[in-house]
Amino acid sequence: MATIGQSVSISVFVGFSVYGLLKYMDGGFASPGSALSTPTSIAIAVLIVASIAGICFFGHQIDLRNLAIHREEEARKAAERAKPGRRNPVRPS
């Protein structure tokens, strides 16, 4: 779920960023103020910030999941090494 959430957030971020850039360039670079109205600019900015927050949140969830998997793997390896009846050969020092 975290991977899907992060993918959706990234897609929305890219989509609104491109839309905002295209709308900005619609008026040309000589008159950038006339390309977007203030409410539209604010809405795009809010959606971009929300998308970045979603990317951070879901990325953190993925990191936590990967950390849990890594810890489980390390615990499994440690348990295998500590099984009774299995001894490591003594190495000369």
Backbone as a printed PyTorch tensor [residue, N CA C, xyz], in Angstrom:
tensor([[[  0.8270,  -1.1900,   0.0000],
         [  0.0000,   0.0000,   0.0000],
         [  0.8740,   1.2570,   0.0000]],

        [[  1.9820,   1.1980,   0.7350],
         [  2.8610,   2.3640,   0.7810],
         [  3.4730,   2.6470,  -0.5830]],

        [[  3.8330,   1.5990,  -1.3090],
         [  4.4220,   1.7830,  -2.6410],
         [  3.4100,   2.3960,  -3.6030]],

        [[  2.1740,   1.9320,  -3.5340],
         [  1.1220,   2.4820,  -4.3940],
         [  0.8540,   3.9350,  -4.0200]],

        [[  0.7830,   4.2230,  -2.7210],
         [  0.5510,   5.5980,  -2.2680],
         [  1.6490,   6.5360,  -2.7210]],

        [[  2.9010,   6.0680,  -2.6310],
         [  3.9990,   6.9160,  -3.0620],
         [  3.9510,   7.1280,  -4.5770]],

        [[  3.6260,   6.0940,  -5.3190],
         [  3.5300,   6.2340,  -6.7740],
         [  2.4360,   7.2160,  -7.1680]],

        [[  1.2950,   7.1370,  -6.5050],
         [  0.1970,   8.0700,  -6.7950],
         [  0.6140,   9.4940,  -6.4490]],

        [[  1.2680,   9.6720,  -5.2900],
         [  1.7040,  11.0120,  -4.8900],
         [  2.6970,  11.5910,  -5.8890]],

        [[  3.6270,  10.7660,  -6.3470],
         [  4.6090,  11.2350,  -7.3310],
         [  3.9160,  11.6040,  -8.6390]],

        [[  2.9670,  10.7820,  -9.0610],
         [  2.2410,  11.0640, -10.3070],
         [  1.4530,  12.3640, -10.2070]],

        [[  0.7740,  12.5690,  -9.0920],
         [  0.0070,  13.8020,  -8.9000],
         [  0.9400,  15.0000,  -8.8680]],

        [[  2.0750,  14.8550,  -8.1800],
         [  3.0500,  15.9440,  -8.1120],
         [  3.5440,  16.3310,  -9.4970]],

        [[  3.9380,  15.3450, -10.2770],
         [  4.4380,  15.6260, -11.6190],
         [  3.3320,  16.2330, -12.4880]],

        [[  2.1310,  15.6790, -12.3790],
         [  1.0190,  16.1840, -13.1690],
         [  0.6970,  17.6360, -12.8760]],

        [[  0.5660,  17.9850, -11.6040],
         [  0.2330,  19.3700, -11.2670],
         [  1.3960,  20.3130, -11.5310]],

        [[  2.6200,  19.8270, -11.3830],
         [  3.7700,  20.6760, -11.6990],
         [  3.8000,  21.0050, -13.1860]],

        [[  3.5830,  20.0030, -14.0220],
         [  3.5740,  20.2220, -15.4720],
         [  2.3920,  21.1160, -15.8610]],

        [[  1.2240,  20.8550, -15.2670],
         [  0.0530,  21.6880, -15.5650],
         [  0.3110,  23.1440, -15.1970]],

        [[  0.8710,  23.3730, -14.0170],
         [  1.1780,  24.7420, -13.5920],
         [  2.1910,  25.4030, -14.5050]],

        [[  3.2080,  24.6590, -14.9290],
         [  4.2180,  25.2150, -15.8230],
         [  3.6150,  25.5470, -17.1840]],

        [[  2.7830,  24.6480, -17.7030],
         [  2.1490,  24.9190, -18.9980],
         [  1.2070,  26.1150, -18.9270]],

        [[  0.4400,  26.2220, -17.8440],
         [ -0.4540,  27.3740, -17.6960],
         [  0.3470,  28.6570, -17.5330]],

        [[  1.4820,  28.5720, -16.8480],
         [  2.3330,  29.7420, -16.6680],
         [  2.8950,  30.2050, -18.0070]],

        [[  3.3140,  29.2640, -18.8350],
         [  3.9070,  29.6160, -20.1230],
         [  2.8560,  29.9910, -21.1580]],

        [[  1.5790,  29.7210, -20.9070],
         [  0.5030,  30.0670, -21.8360],
         [  0.4660,  31.5640, -22.0990]],

        [[  0.7310,  32.3500, -21.0730],
         [  0.7240,  33.8000, -21.2340],
         [  2.0410,  34.3240, -21.7630]],

        [[  3.0080,  33.4650, -21.9230],
         [  4.3340,  33.8880, -22.3860],
         [  5.1610,  34.3780, -21.2120]],

        [[  6.4420,  34.4740, -21.4300],
         [  7.3160,  34.9100, -20.3420],
         [  7.2760,  36.4130, -20.1240]],

        [[  6.7530,  37.1590, -21.0790],
         [  6.6970,  38.6120, -20.9330],
         [  5.6250,  39.0230, -19.9270]],

        [[  4.5340,  38.2570, -19.8470],
         [  3.4640,  38.6220, -18.9260],
         [  3.0700,  37.4150, -18.0720]],

        [[  3.9320,  37.0050, -17.1610],
         [  3.6440,  35.7970, -16.3990],
         [  2.4700,  35.9480, -15.4290]],

        [[  2.1450,  37.1530, -15.0200],
         [  1.0640,  37.3600, -14.0680],
         [ -0.3120,  37.0950, -14.6520]],

        [[ -0.4650,  37.2010, -15.9450],
         [ -1.7830,  37.0390, -16.5460],
         [ -2.1150,  35.5860, -16.8860]],

        [[ -1.1560,  34.6900, -16.7610],
         [ -1.3880,  33.3090, -17.1600],
         [ -2.3060,  32.5730, -16.1970]],

        [[ -2.1210,  32.7590, -14.9030],
         [ -2.9270,  32.0740, -13.8920],
         [ -3.5860,  33.0830, -12.9720]],

        [[ -4.8070,  32.7950, -12.5780],
         [ -5.4400,  33.6480, -11.5860],
         [ -4.8840,  33.2740, -10.2120]],

        [[ -5.0520,  34.1400,  -9.2550],
         [ -4.5150,  33.8960,  -7.9130],
         [ -5.1010,  32.6450,  -7.2690]],

        [[ -6.4100,  32.4150,  -7.3040],
         [ -6.9320,  31.1900,  -6.6860],
         [ -6.4050,  29.9150,  -7.3550]],

        [[ -6.2470,  29.9630,  -8.6740],
         [ -5.7110,  28.7930,  -9.3680],
         [ -4.2600,  28.5530,  -8.9690]],

        [[ -3.4850,  29.6090,  -8.8660],
         [ -2.0890,  29.4810,  -8.4500],
         [ -1.9890,  28.9080,  -7.0480]],

        [[ -2.8380,  29.3950,  -6.1580],
         [ -2.8240,  28.8990,  -4.7790],
         [ -3.2470,  27.4370,  -4.7370]],

        [[ -4.2580,  27.0660,  -5.5060],
         [ -4.7240,  25.6730,  -5.5240],
         [ -3.6280,  24.7360,  -6.0460]],

        [[ -2.9470,  25.1390,  -7.1010],
         [ -1.8630,  24.3180,  -7.6390],
         [ -0.7370,  24.1980,  -6.6150]],

        [[ -0.3870,  25.3050,  -5.9600],
         [  0.6830,  25.2710,  -4.9570],
         [  0.3140,  24.3520,  -3.7930]],

        [[ -0.9450,  24.4250,  -3.3440],
         [ -1.3910,  23.5640,  -2.2390],
         [ -1.3560,  22.0940,  -2.6540]],

        [[ -1.7920,  21.7870,  -3.8510],
         [ -1.7700,  20.4000,  -4.3220],
         [ -0.3410,  19.8830,  -4.4790]],

        [[  0.5570,  20.7230,  -4.9330],
         [  1.9520,  20.3110,  -5.0580],
         [  2.5490,  20.0480,  -3.6830]],

        [[  2.2860,  20.9190,  -2.7180],
         [  2.7990,  20.7200,  -1.3530],
         [  2.2020,  19.4590,  -0.7390]],

        [[  0.9050,  19.2280,  -0.9480],
         [  0.2740,  18.0090,  -0.4330],
         [  0.8700,  16.7680,  -1.0930]],

        [[  1.1860,  16.8450,  -2.3600],
         [  1.8130,  15.7060,  -3.0450],
         [  3.2050,  15.4290,  -2.5010]],

        [[  3.9700,  16.4820,  -2.2330],
         [  5.3030,  16.3040,  -1.6490],
         [  5.1860,  15.6880,  -0.2630]],

        [[  4.1950,  16.1270,   0.5180],
         [  3.9750,  15.5380,   1.8430],
         [  3.6120,  14.0610,   1.7210]],

        [[  2.8020,  13.7090,   0.7270],
         [  2.4540,  12.3100,   0.5060],
         [  3.6560,  11.4810,   0.1010]],

        [[  4.5130,  12.0380,  -0.7440],
         [  5.7310,  11.3350,  -1.1350],
         [  6.5900,  11.0630,   0.0990]],

        [[  6.7590,  12.0670,   0.9510],
         [  7.5620,  11.8940,   2.1710],
         [  6.9320,  10.8650,   3.1020]],

        [[  5.6250,  10.9440,   3.3290],
         [  4.9440,  10.0280,   4.2370],
         [  5.0500,   8.5880,   3.7560]],

        [[  4.6880,   8.3550,   2.4980],
         [  4.7140,   6.9870,   1.9890],
         [  6.1410,   6.4690,   1.8270]],

        [[  7.0850,   7.3430,   1.5230],
         [  8.4800,   6.9290,   1.4750],
         [  8.9690,   6.4870,   2.8380]],

        [[  8.5440,   7.2000,   3.8840],
         [  8.9000,   6.8090,   5.2540],
         [  8.2820,   5.4510,   5.6100]],

        [[  7.0510,   5.2110,   5.1850],
         [  6.4040,   3.9220,   5.4480],
         [  7.1550,   2.7890,   4.7440]],

        [[  7.6210,   3.0270,   3.5260],
         [  8.3930,   2.0180,   2.8070],
         [  9.7010,   1.7450,   3.5350]],

        [[ 10.3640,   2.8110,   4.0220],
         [ 11.6100,   2.6340,   4.7700],
         [ 11.3850,   1.8140,   6.0360]],

        [[ 10.2850,   2.0860,   6.7480],
         [  9.9790,   1.3210,   7.9610],
         [  9.7330,  -0.1470,   7.6450]],

        [[  9.0190,  -0.4090,   6.5500],
         [  8.7550,  -1.7890,   6.1600],
         [ 10.0420,  -2.5110,   5.7870]],

        [[ 10.9070,  -1.8510,   5.0380],
         [ 12.1850,  -2.4540,   4.6650],
         [ 13.0640,  -2.6960,   5.8860]],

        [[ 13.0200,  -1.7890,   6.8610],
         [ 13.7890,  -1.9690,   8.0920],
         [ 13.2800,  -3.1800,   8.8750]],

        [[ 11.9690,  -3.3410,   8.9510],
         [ 11.3920,  -4.4910,   9.6610],
         [ 11.7870,  -5.7960,   8.9710]],

        [[ 11.7600,  -5.8090,   7.6540],
         [ 12.1620,  -7.0100,   6.9110],
         [ 13.6310,  -7.3120,   7.1650]],

        [[ 14.4640,  -6.2820,   7.1630],
         [ 15.8960,  -6.4790,   7.4100],
         [ 16.1380,  -7.0230,   8.8160]],

        [[ 15.4350,  -6.4680,   9.8030],
         [ 15.5970,  -6.9520,  11.1870],
         [ 15.1380,  -8.3960,  11.3340]],

        [[ 14.0350,  -8.7540,  10.6900],
         [ 13.5710, -10.1420,  10.7370],
         [ 14.5990, -11.0850,  10.1210]],

        [[ 15.1920, -10.6610,   9.0290],
         [ 16.2120, -11.4850,   8.3650],
         [ 17.4390, -11.6430,   9.2550]],

        [[ 17.8550, -10.5670,   9.8980],
         [ 19.0110, -10.6440,  10.8020],
         [ 18.7010, -11.5370,  12.0070]],

        [[ 17.4880, -11.4420,  12.5430],
         [ 17.0990, -12.2910,  13.6740],
         [ 17.0630, -13.7560,  13.2530]],

        [[ 16.5870, -14.0320,  12.0540],
         [ 16.5570, -15.4120,  11.5540],
         [ 17.9700, -15.9590,  11.3940]],

        [[ 18.8750, -15.1510,  10.8600],
         [ 20.2630, -15.5860,  10.6990],
         [ 20.9300, -15.8130,  12.0510]],

        [[ 20.6500, -14.9350,  13.0100],
         [ 21.2370, -15.0980,  14.3410],
         [ 20.7010, -16.3640,  15.0120]],

        [[ 19.4190, -16.6590,  14.8060],
         [ 18.8360, -17.8700,  15.3890],
         [ 19.4350, -19.1190,  14.7530]],

        [[ 19.7080, -19.0790,  13.4740],
         [ 20.3420, -20.2200,  12.8020],
         [ 21.7490, -20.4550,  13.3290]],

        [[ 22.4670, -19.3610,  13.5750],
         [ 23.8340, -19.4940,  14.0850],
         [ 23.8430, -20.0050,  15.5110]],

        [[ 22.7920, -19.7480,  16.2720],
         [ 22.7580, -20.1280,  17.6810],
         [ 22.0620, -21.4570,  17.9370]],

        [[ 21.7640, -22.2230,  16.9180],
         [ 21.0830, -23.5080,  17.1080],
         [ 21.9750, -24.4510,  17.8970]],

        [[ 21.3850, -25.1510,  18.8830],
         [ 22.2000, -26.1020,  19.6540],
         [ 22.5900, -27.2940,  18.7880]],

        [[ 23.7410, -27.8640,  19.0850],
         [ 24.1950, -29.0130,  18.3360],
         [ 25.0440, -28.6240,  17.1400]],

        [[ 25.0050, -27.3800,  16.7710],
         [ 25.8310, -26.9050,  15.6650],
         [ 26.9660, -26.0950,  16.2330]],

        [[ 28.1400, -26.5410,  15.9910],
         [ 29.2830, -25.7960,  16.5000],
         [ 30.1660, -25.3810,  15.3380]],

        [[ 30.6530, -24.2140,  15.4610],
         [ 31.5850, -23.7250,  14.4510],
         [ 32.9510, -24.3110,  14.7680]],

        [[ 33.7130, -24.6660,  13.7540],
         [ 35.0490, -25.1890,  14.0220],
         [ 35.9360, -24.1170,  14.6460]],

        [[ 36.8150, -24.5580,  15.5140],
         [ 37.7260, -23.6280,  16.1670],
         [ 38.8160, -23.2740,  15.1840]],

        [[ 39.0480, -22.0230,  15.0520],
         [ 40.0820, -21.5480,  14.1390],
         [ 41.3410, -21.2290,  14.9240]],

        [[ 42.4820, -21.6430,  14.4460],
         [ 43.7180, -21.2980,  15.1550],
         [ 43.9790, -19.8030,  15.0490]],

        [[ 44.4730, -19.2330,  16.1360],
         [ 44.7260, -17.8090,  16.1260],
         [ 46.1600, -17.4500,  15.8540]]])
